[in-house]
Amino acid sequence: MKSQLKRRQFLYFSSALLGTLVLKACGNNNNSTSTTADTSTSTTTEIQNPFKVAIILPGIITDKAWNQIGYKGVKLIEEKLGAEIAYVEQVSQANQAETLADFARRGYNLVYAHGGQFDAAIQQVAGQFPDTFFIGVNGAVEGQNIASLRIDHLQGSYLCGILGALMTKSNQMAYITAQSFQATDEELRGFELGAKSINPDIKITPSYTGDWNDAAKAKEATLALISSGTDVIYQWLDNASPAVLQTAQEKGIYAFGNTVDQLNIAPNAVLTTPIKRLDLAINYLAELASKKELEGKLYSLGLEDSDILYLGEFNEVISDDMIAQINTVKEEIITKKITFEPCEENGKSTLCVNTAIS
């Protein structure tokens, strides 16, 4: 929204949810001022005063991964739109629906549920609160007041699959995450398709820890894969991701970061990171909502949005020729010479590579 807003921030606490949950409000400016819109040049619908945005997180905002980038997103909304913001960390599955409902009852205009694991809770709650718009980050749900925001994980993991295939010596690679749902399934599929475009005989083993933040489980899964011959691991975890990367480094194999550049966590192991600027994507949808232009649909952003999805710094072991090969494929995806289309494989619905003939 082009209108400039005066900033208004609040720090507050709500009552405990289900006896244990504490809602935390973000913002530390004690010199609060009224939030009003400058309408001198605006032709769009003004932001409701105050515009209130919340995010519900499965992990902690200091995980240097998924939850931290989500928190940065609502902080950006605060900065750009002058919104009141709030967040809740470490929301368990049992508390998802009540946490969403609590924000809606308190008049929040926009509530982000940061993870595909919130989809069922969003569907359960949204119909009761038509004046609140719910956004499932990484979700697959849509409705009158429900949208899903997705980064095209498959595009990023396809590039990583190619790079992994160029680096593996055992032809055994793995994908570690916490849960299987649409976003993680697509990321796994992209990694597999990219690797097999280089060597169809490469084996990709998925491993699910059941917990995004349990470092011990992540390390255990990593060690088990390495002992079976895996020498390249693609991981998508939250607070547990450093355990995978550091274990890979200790054992002398390669790995990939995820979401934020994680090369510095294990500089000898991390080949690169598919960086997902969800903070920018989260702010983008909030801008649409502030202008009453947000629709109940899936918003998917990919490599064509070069400030939102891109590969981070490459490990120094990667040659210039490899980087050039990755960049060529990236451009082919952007220009749709390479697309990913629904198909059947081994009796199951999945996605396959479709290469346009020039």
KOLDO-875982 format. One record per residue (C-alpha): residue in one letter; y, z, x. Coordinates in steps of 0.05 Angstrom, whole numbers, padded with zeros to 5 digits, always signed. Each point is the difference from the previous one (the first is absolute). Layout:
% residues N
aYZX/...
***
This chain:
% residues 358
m+00000+00000+00000/k+00067-00021+00029/s+00040+00058-00031/q+00017+00053+00051/l-00018+00071-00021/k+00027+00066+00023/r-00056+00042+00026/r-00028+00059-00038/q-00057+00041+00026/f-00035+00062-00026/l-00049+00050+00029/y-00041+00034-00052/f-00068+00029-00014/s-00041-00005-00064/s-00053+00047-00027/a-00071-00002+00027/l-00045-00056-00027/l-00067+00026-00022/g+00017+00065+00034/t+00003-00028+00071/l+00040-00064+00005/v+00072+00005+00026/l+00048-00055-00014/k+00049-00013+00056/a+00067-00034-00008/c+00027-00042+00057/g+00072+00002+00023/n+00041+00048+00043/n+00072-00017-00013/n+00032+00062-00029/n+00066-00036-00013/s-00024-00032-00065/t+00045-00047-00037/s-00007-00035-00067/t-00040-00064+00001/t+00041-00055-00032/a-00004-00075+00003/d+00056-00045+00028/t+00004-00052-00055/s+00058-00040+00027/t-00044-00059+00020/s-00067+00015-00031/t-00029-00044-00054/t-00068+00035-00003/t-00023+00059-00042/e+00025+00065+00030/i-00048+00052+00027/q-00012+00056-00049/n+00038+00061+00024/p-00036+00033+00033/f-00054-00049+00021/k-00061+00043+00016/v-00058-00023+00042/a-00062+00038+00022/i-00061-00015+00042/i-00069+00033-00003/l-00038-00001+00065/p-00074+00013+00016/g+00017+00025+00070/i+00057+00030+00041/i+00066-00034+00016/t-00009+00011+00075/d-00065-00038+00007/k+00034-00057+00038/a-00036-00048-00047/w-00008-00014-00074/n+00033+00062-00030/q+00058+00001+00049/i+00019-00072-00015/g-00002+00015-00074/y+00046+00059+00009/k+00047-00044+00041/g+00002-00047-00059/v+00029+00052-00048/k+00048+00023+00054/l+00024-00072+00005/i+00010+00000-00076/e+00041+00063+00007/e+00042-00033+00054/k+00008-00069-00032/l+00005+00018-00074/g+00026+00071+00001/a-00060+00023-00039/e-00027+00071-00008/i-00068+00001+00032/a-00060+00046+00002/y-00070-00001+00028/v-00066+00037-00003/e-00049+00001+00058/q-00076+00007+00002/v-00012-00013-00074/s-00074+00005-00015/q-00036-00044-00050/a-00005+00058-00049/n+00076+00009+00001/q+00022-00073-00002/a+00012-00009-00075/e+00036+00067-00009/t+00046-00014+00060/l+00018-00068-00028/a+00013+00030-00069/d+00042+00056+00028/f+00049-00049+00031/a+00003-00040-00064/r+00014+00062-00042/r+00057+00017+00047/g+00034-00066-00012/y-00017-00040+00062/n+00014-00074-00009/l-00048-00025+00052/v-00063+00033+00027/y-00041-00029+00057/a-00073+00019+00008/h-00015-00015+00072/g-00070-00026+00002/g-00050-00041-00040/q-00038+00064-00014/f+00054+00018-00051/d-00013-00060-00046/a-00041+00038-00052/a+00051+00056-00004/i+00057-00049-00010/q-00037-00033-00057/q-00014+00068-00031/v+00072+00023+00002/a+00046-00060-00006/g-00009-00011-00075/q+00025+00070-00014/f+00066-00011+00036/p+00029-00069-00016/d+00068+00017+00031/t-00031+00010+00069/f-00023-00059+00042/f-00062+00014+00042/i-00015-00040+00063/g-00069+00002+00032/v+00009-00015+00074/n-00063-00038+00021/g-00019+00001-00073/a-00032-00051-00046/v+00029+00023-00067/e+00052-00031-00045/g+00032+00017-00067/q+00064+00006-00039/n+00026+00054+00047/i-00051-00008+00056/a+00007-00044+00062/s-00042-00005+00063/l+00029-00011+00069/r-00045-00032+00052/i+00007-00023+00071/d-00048-00059+00011/h-00047+00041+00043/l-00049-00058+00005/q+00050-00044+00036/g+00014+00052+00054/s-00073+00018+00009/y-00019-00074+00005/l+00043-00006+00062/c-00029+00064+00028/g-00070-00026-00013/i+00015-00061+00043/l+00027+00043+00056/g-00059+00048-00005/a-00049-00058+00005/l+00035-00024+00062/m-00007+00069+00032/t-00069+00024-00020/k-00057-00004+00049/s-00055+00027-00045/n+00018-00042-00061/q-00001+00064-00040/m+00064+00024-00033/a+00014+00052-00054/y+00049+00019-00054/i+00013+00075-00012/t+00037+00025-00061/a-00005+00057-00050/q-00017-00035-00066/s-00020-00067-00028/f+00051-00028-00050/q+00033-00067-00008/a+00050+00005+00058/t-00050+00026+00051/d-00052-00049-00024/e+00048-00057+00011/e+00020+00025+00068/l-00073+00004+00021/r-00012-00070-00027/g+00060-00027+00039/f-00025+00031+00065/e-00069-00030-00012/l+00027-00069-00017/g+00045-00001+00061/a-00055+00022+00047/k-00051-00050-00028/s+00050-00057+00007/i-00009+00010+00075/n-00073+00019+00001/p-00042-00003-00063/d-00053+00046+00031/i+00047+00060+00008/k-00024+00061-00039/i+00052+00042-00037/t-00023+00070-00021/p+00042+00039-00052/s+00002+00076+00004/y+00030+00046-00053/t+00018+00071+00019/g+00018+00024-00070/d+00064+00033+00026/w+00065-00033+00024/n+00021+00060+00041/d-00063+00034+00027/a+00003-00014+00075/a-00069+00030+00013/k-00033-00048-00049/a+00039-00058+00029/k-00022+00017+00071/e-00072+00008-00023/a+00000-00068-00033/t+00031-00032+00061/l-00051+00029+00047/a-00058-00022-00045/l+00026-00071+00000/i+00010-00002+00075/s-00070+00027+00011/s-00028-00058-00041/g+00036-00051+00044/t+00068-00010-00033/d+00055-00016+00050/v+00059-00017-00045/i+00022+00043-00059/y+00051-00015-00054/q+00021+00064-00035/w+00042+00018-00060/l+00008+00076-00007/d+00058+00046-00007/n+00005+00064+00041/a-00070-00014+00027/s+00017-00067+00032/p+00017+00029+00069/a-00070+00029+00004/v-00029-00070-00005/l+00048-00030+00049/q-00006+00055+00052/t-00075+00001-00005/a-00002-00075+00011/q+00043+00009+00062/e-00044+00056+00027/k-00062-00044-00009/g+00032-00062+00029/i+00000-00045-00061/y+00055-00035-00039/a+00032+00017-00067/f+00056-00020-00047/g+00057+00043-00025/n+00023-00004-00073/t+00065+00002-00040/v+00046+00026+00056/d-00004-00022+00073/q-00054+00045+00030/l-00006-00030+00069/n+00030+00063+00031/i-00054+00044-00030/a-00054-00033+00042/p+00032-00052+00046/n-00064-00019+00035/a-00038-00011-00065/v+00048-00027-00054/l+00004-00076+00002/t+00056-00005-00051/t+00020+00027-00068/p+00011-00036-00067/i+00067+00031-00016/k+00012+00009-00074/r+00073+00017-00014/l-00015+00033-00066/d+00066+00037+00004/l+00037-00066-00008/a-00048-00022-00056/i+00008+00067-00036/n+00076-00006+00003/y-00004-00072-00024/l-00035+00020-00065/a+00049+00057-00010/e+00057-00050+00005/l-00033-00041-00055/a-00010+00062-00042/s+00073+00021+00009/k+00021-00067-00029/k-00053+00004-00055/e-00035-00061+00030/l-00066+00035+00019/e-00059-00031-00037/g-00069+00027-00017/k-00038-00043+00049/l-00029-00003+00070/y+00050-00010+00056/s-00036-00026+00062/l+00038-00010+00066/g-00031-00035+00060/l+00013-00034+00067/e+00053-00044-00032/d+00041+00064-00007/s+00006+00006+00075/d+00039+00065-00001/i-00054+00034-00043/l-00067-00024+00029/y-00008-00018+00073/l-00040+00017+00062/g+00028+00052+00046/e+00000+00003+00076/f-00060-00030+00034/n-00041+00037+00052/e+00012-00028+00070/v-00073-00020+00005/i+00012-00055-00051/s+00015-00067+00032/d+00058-00046-00018/d-00050-00051-00024/m-00030+00050-00049/i+00069+00018-00026/a+00017-00074-00009/q-00065-00010-00039/i+00017+00058-00046/n+00070-00025-00011/t-00026-00070-00018/v-00047+00029-00052/k+00056+00044-00027/e+00044-00061-00010/e-00057-00036-00036/i-00007+00058-00048/i+00075+00001-00013/t+00002-00075-00013/k-00064+00006-00042/k-00042-00045+00044/i-00046+00060-00002/t-00009+00036-00067/f-00049+00051-00027/e-00032-00020-00065/p-00050+00034-00048/c-00072-00020+00014/e-00072+00022-00008/e-00039+00023+00061/n-00070+00030-00002/g+00007+00006-00076/k+00065+00040+00004/s+00072-00017-00015/t+00043+00002+00062/l+00053-00041+00037/c-00012-00058+00046/v+00043-00042+00047/n+00026-00065-00026/t+00029-00046+00054/a+00046-00055-00024/i-00014-00068+00030/s+00064-00031+00026/
***
